[in-house]
Each structure stands twice: as C-alpha cells, then as structure tokens.
Amino acid sequence: MNGFLSLVSRLLLSSVVLFFLDPAALARGDENGGPGIFLQGGLITSLVADPSGGATLFAGTGRGLYRTVDGGATWTRESSALGDRSILSIALDPATPARVLAGTESAGLFRSPDGGSAWTPASAALPARYVGAIVVDPTRPGVVYAGSEAGRVYRSEDSGATWVELTRPVDDLAITCITVDPSAPESLYVGTNSAGLFRSRDGGRTWLPRGKQLAWGSVWNVTLDPRSHTTVYVGTHDGLFKSVDGGETWGRSARGLLSLNVLALVLDPSRPTTLYAGTATGIYKSIDAGESWTALRQDLYVSALTLSPRDPRVLFAGTQEGVLRSDDAGAQWTPVPLVPEARRAKTALPLGRRTFKTATLPPIPILRRGLDSVPAPVREADSRVVRWRAAGASGGPSVARR
C-alpha cells in the first residue's frame, strides 16, 4: 500500500496526473474503437513553422522527426541520422531557416544545414544527451541556447558547431524551456521541471528565481508580448500566469481556462491580445490578453502549438492523436496525419469502470512534460501479458497489453 501511495503522490505532482484523473484527457474514444493516446509516430512533442513564412513545418514525436513542405498536406519522416529517436525540441534560425536544430531525449543534439534533408550529430561539441529545450536568438544570427538535465544551460555563437556551458540556475532538475528577450538579448528566461522560473540579465552568468507563485512548479513555456517585452506569459503545471513588469510580480490568468496544466502557448503577432493555449484537456483562446479564455477544442492532450508566419489565422496543434490544423483562428479543426494510422493495440488503464484503447506501445517518456521516470516493460509469467509501469514503482497503476 505504501508503494502505491508513493506512486500516486508522484503522479499528482506531475502533468501526467490528468491522464489518470480525467478520462477525457486520455482518449476521445473508448470501447467503441475511437482514437487512442499514441499514434504510430507517438505523441507530438514539438511543432515549429518556418519563420520566413514558407509552408515548411517540423513535428517532433516520440519516434522521430517529420517534415512537411506544403503546410501539412503531406509529411516525410526524416529517417537518416535521426532514425526513430524521441525528439523533444526543434529550432530554426530566423536569419537562415535552412539551419535546423533538433534535440533528442537520449542521443543529444542534431544539426541540419539544408532545411532538414540531411542531419549530423553534434554530440561531440555538446556533451548533453538529453536536450529538452533549444532556442535561437532572434536578433543575433548564430547565437543558440540549449537546455538539458541537471540544470545545464549551454550557449553557442556559431549556430551549434561549438558550445560553452553557462552557470546553472538549478543543479538537479531538467531545463524545460528557454526564451530570449529580443529587446535585451542578454536577458534570458528558463523554465525548469519542478523548480519554477529563472531569469538572467547577463547572458546566463547569473540567475535569479522569478515569482513566488512559480517557485516550486514546473514551467513548460514562456511567451513575451512583442509590443512590450515586460509583459510575460508563463504556462505551468499549475495554470497560466502573467506579469506586466518583467517577471517581478505575477497574477494568475485562468478565467475560463478549465485545465491547470498549460503545456503550450502561442501569441498572434498581428494581434498580441490574442493567445492560444494547449492544455491537458484541450485548446483554449483568449482575445483580451489572457484575462478570459474560451474552449476551442476539448478532450485532447495538446502538447504543442504553432502559428503560420504567413497567415496567423492558420494554427497547428500537436496532440495525442497527431497534428490538427485550423484555417480560421481555431473555429474548426482538421486532422493532418503524419503517417497512415498504425494498427491499434488494446490496452487497459484502470480509470474507474472505463477501459480505454491506445495505439502503439510503449508510451514515450517526456521529461519536459513532467514524467520523472521511463515506463519499463515487465513480462509476467503469462508470456502473452506485458505490463508497463513507472520504473522503480512497486505497485499501483499499470498498462497491460495482451
């Protein structure tokens, strides 16, 4: 019993809690054979659009990187050096969009000089194996920041060819996101897994925590208002927060936002009072700078969002069911599958009396979304049964496949 309670306590402190407490966050179909949690490519971990305004879009998944050059109509899996590695972060250089960086869950950083056609590992220059955050400085070509485990933050001044490690804001937790202030490029924000938000005003040499409300939580994203970079939005496992004084003070921005777990956030640059939030239960929209929110699509686990630079009415969402596209600012959504759907495998997840179905197993580990351990298979005496349980857990919820 103690082992079970310990596992439940860990789950309640992570974003994965909504999988176990909210059936709608798990699947939009159940015993009727509806879509499950993971498709052939796995949960969408990141989405990045070509900043030059082209129709190129990259989608990172638990089983590789996908690219479209026609706005999502067709997709190609980048299967050379990347293979089926879990992609956690993607960044394109605004000055040279053909330069693409992809951070993986266990194989370090990869670079592409030609828009994603060819990839080479950068692990010799960047020792980190886990790269959960990458950002290119929007005002200084070639300057790149990467975040890893144990609070490590790295900086490159040659588009990722060489790296130096900066001072760590924390010592034992993963960096989940990095944001550069375009109005003051030496000003950086970093989010952490369970230690809140930190800010540096000197390019990462020193760091200070920002906001008592954020001190212990997981920060998934930081977004700055392009009109006034002292207005900062932060999505966390405990809701959405807003600051109008550069992070000195914070207020909760949650009226109408039913989910506390804000995994993705984008701001319409043409209308900065319009924001979209991806949460563990769906997609929400605000047209008053985050004061109030309206649900656009529910019953989805939305882990990534991006707007088309060509037309901000075009919005892409990465979910547990793949990629969705909206051409009318979120009013209607259309699936844009990366690949033909895999044959589903039946799984049982103990959620009251309901049983849900998922697709390809096992679920991918996403440290930047709150998982602190990798699900590991445990084969029982009956060789037809494989149970997936958090590594090190002695009991509690598990997923079974026959």
N, C-alpha and C positions, 0 to 999 in steps of 0.2 A: 504493500500500500504506500509506503514512504517513497519508493521509487516512482510510482505512478504520480503522486502529488508533486514530486520534484519535477517531473517532465511537464506536467500541466503548468507549473509555475513558470518554467522557462518559456513555454508557448505563449502564455499570457503577456510576457514582456517582449514578444516579437510580433512582427506583422503577420506571421503565419497563423496567429490566433483566429483570424476571421475565417480561415479555411475550416476550422473545427466548430466554430460557433454559429456561423451564418451559412446555411445551405445554399443560398442564392449566390454567394461568392464562389462556390465550388463549381457549379455547373448550371447551365441553362436547360439541361435535360437530365433525366434520371433513368428509371427503369424502362422508359419508352425509347431509349437508344439515342437520346439527344447528344450534342457535342459534350465532350468531357474536358478535363483540365488541360491536358497536354496534347498537342498535335504532333505530327511527325518531326517538325523542327524544334519542338519544345516551346516553353513559354517565351514570349518576346521580351528580351531583357533591355533592349535599347533600340531607338529609331532615330536616324539622323538624315536630314534632307540636304541636298547640295545647296550651300549658301549663295551660290551665284545665280540661283533662280532656275536652274535646269530641272529636268524631270527625273534626276537620279536620286535614289533613296536607298539607304542601307538599313537592314534589320538584323540585329544580333539575337541569336537564340541559344538554347542550351545544346544545340547540335550543329553549330556552325554559323557562318555569316551569309546573308542573302543580299542580292543587289537587284534593283530594277532601274531601268533607264527610260521607262515610259510611264512614270507616275503610278506604278503599282499594277499595271495590266499584266505584266509577265515578270517573273523573277528568276534569277540564276544563282545557284549556290556556289560560293567561292570555295572550291574544294581542293586547291593546290596545297599550299603550305599550312593553311588553317585547318583543313580537314573537318572533323566533327567536334572540334573543341568548343567549349562553352564560352560564348562571347559576352562579356559584362559591360564593355564601354566602347564607344566609337567616337572619333573626332575627325572633322575635315578642316583643313586650313582655309580660312575665309579668303586669304590672298591668292592661294593656289589650291583650289578644291580637288585637284587630281591627287594631292597628297592626303592619304587616308591613314589613320592610326586605329588599331583595334586592340583592346585589352582583353585578355582571357582570364579564366578562373584558375588555371594551373600551369599555363605554358608561357606566361609573360606577355610582352608586347610584340605586335607585328606591324610592319610598315608596308604601304603600297605607294609607289611613285606615279602610278598611271591610272588612278581612279578605281582601283580595286581589281584589276585584271591579274596582277602578279603581286605576291606577298613574300616578305622576307622577315625572319625573326630578328628582334632587336635585343634578345636576352643577354648578349654579351655586353652591351652598353648599359642596359637596365637590368639589374640583378633580380628585381621583383618577379615572382612567379604569378602572383595574384595582382591584377591591375583592375581595380573596380571603378576608377574614375580617370578620365582624360579630358583636358580642355586646352584649346589653342588660344593664345592671347589675341583678341580681336583687333588690336591696334599695333602689335609688333610682330610682323611675319617671322616665323621660325621659332618663336618662344612657346613652349609647350609645358604643361604641368601634368603629372600623373600621381595618382594616389593608390596606396597599396595597404597591406596588412600592417599591424603593429604601429599605426600612426605615421607610416612613412610617406613623405611627400617629396617628389623629385621634380627637377626643372631641367629643361633642355633649351638651348639657344640656337640649335641647328636642325630644327624640325625632327628631333628624335634620334639623331645619329649618336649623340653623346649626352650623358645625364650627370647631374650632381644631386646629392640628397640634401634637402633643406632641414631645418630644425623641425622636430616632430611636435605637433600640437598635443598629441597623446602618445602613450607608449605601448598600449596593448590592445587597441581596437582598430578596426578597418576604417579607412577613409572611403566614404560613400559618394561624395561629390565635391567638385571644385568649381568655383565661379570667380572670374576676373572682372573687376570693375573697369569698364572701358574709359571712364573719366579719370581714373587714377590707377594705371596698370600695376603699380606695386601693391595695390590693395587687393587682397585675396580673401575669399570665404571658403572654408572647408566644412563639410558635414561629416559626422562620424557615426559609427554604429554603436549607439548607447551612451555616448558622451556629449551629445549636443553639437553646437555650432561654435566655430572659432574664426577669428579674423586676424589677418596680418596686414600692417600698413607699410611694411618694408620688404616686400617680396619673399616672405617666408622665413626671414631670420628670427623674428619673434612672433608669438601668437598670444591672443587673449580670448577667453570664452565670451560669448555674446548671448545675453539673455538668461535670467534665472529660470524662466519657464522652459527653456530648451536644455537646461544643464545636464539632465540625465537621459534624455530621449535620443532616439535615432532620427537623424536628419537625412532625408532622401534627395532633396533638391533645393537649390537657392536660385531665385529669379529676381533680376533687378529691373525696375521701371526705366525704359530708355529716356524718358523725359527728365527724370530726377533719380539719379542713382543712389540717393539716400533712402528711397523707398524700396524696401526689400521684402520679398515674399519667401517663406520657408515652409516646405512640406515635410511633415514629420509623421511618425507612427501615432502621434497623439493629436493630430489635427493640423490645420493651416494657421500660420502666424504671420503678422505683418508689422513692419517697422517703418516709420517715416523719418527716422533720424539716424540712418546708417547702422542700425542694429543696437543702439543704446537702450531703447525700450521697445517692448513688443506687446501687441494685442492679438487676441485670438480672432480669426476671421472664418466663422463657421456657420453663419445663419443659413440654413437650407442645405448645408453640406452634411449628409447623413453619415458618411463614413469618416472616422478619425484618421485612418491610415492613408495619407496623401502621398502616393508613390511617384506621381509625375505632375508637372505643372508647366504650362506654356502661356506666354503673353502675346497678344496680337500686336505687332509693332506698329501697325497702321491705326490701331485704336487701343492704346495702352490701358484703358479701363476695362478691356475685355480679356478675361483669363479663362483657361480651361484646366480642369484638374482631373487627373486619373487616380482613382482610388481602388480600394479592395472590393468595392461593391458597384463601381460604375464610373461614368463620365459626367462631370458637372461643369456648368458655365456660369460665369459672373460677368455682368456688364457695368458694374459700379465699383470697380477696383477692389473686388473681394469682399464688399460689405454684405452681399447676399448671393446665394447660389441656387441654380435650377438644375435638376437632373435631366440630362440628355439621353442617357442610356444606362440602364441598371442591370443587375445580375451578371456583371462582368468583373473580372480581376484585371484592372488596367494598369500595367506596369511601365508604359512608355507612351509619350505623346510628341508629335512634331507638327508644325505648320509648314505649308508650302511657301517658300520665299517668293514665288511667282504670284501666288494668289492666296492671301491669308484666310480666305473662306474655305480652302481645302485643308482638311485636317486628317492626320493619320493617327491611329491608336493601336498600340501593341497590347494584346490581351492573351488570356489563357486559350483562346480559340484561334489565334493568329492575328493578322493585321486587318483592321477595319478602316474604311475611307469615307469621309463626308465631304461633299462638294458644296454644302450650303451652311457652313458655320455650325455644324453639329446637329441640324434638324433631322437629317436622315443619314443612315449608315449602311455601307455595303461591304461585305467581306471581300478581301483581296488575298486569297490563299497563296502562301508561298510555294507549296507543292501539293500534289494530289493527296487527299487525306489518307493517312495510314489506316490499316485495319485495326479497329479498336480492340483493346483487351479489357475484359471485365475486371473491375476491382471493387472491393468492398471497403467502405470507410465508415466507421461507427459514428453516425450522427443521428442519435435518437433511433427512430424506426425506419429511417430512409436509407436507401443504398444508392450511391451514385456511381456512374461509369466514367472512366477516364480512358485515354488512349495509351500511347507508348509509355512504358515504364522503363527506368525509374524516374520520378520527378527530379528535375535538375536542381542542384544546390545553388542558391543565390544568396551569398553572404551579404550583399549590399541591400537586400530586402529583408534582412532580419534573421535568417537561419544561422545558427551558430554551430551546426554540425551537419555532416553529409549523410543522407539516408543510405543505409547499407543493407544489402540483402542477407537474410538469414533463412537458409533452407531447412525445413522441418523434416522429420522422419519420413513423412509422406512426400516423396520427391515431386509430386505434382503441385505442391504448395510452396510459394516463396513469399515471405513476409518482409516488408520494407519498414524499418524502424530507425529512428534517430540513433546515430552511433553512440554507444555508451549507455543507452537507455535500457533499464532492466525490465520495463513493463510499460503499460499504457497503450495509447492508440497506435495502430499499425495499419498498413495497407496490404491486403492479401491478393495474390494472383494465382489462379489455377490454370 
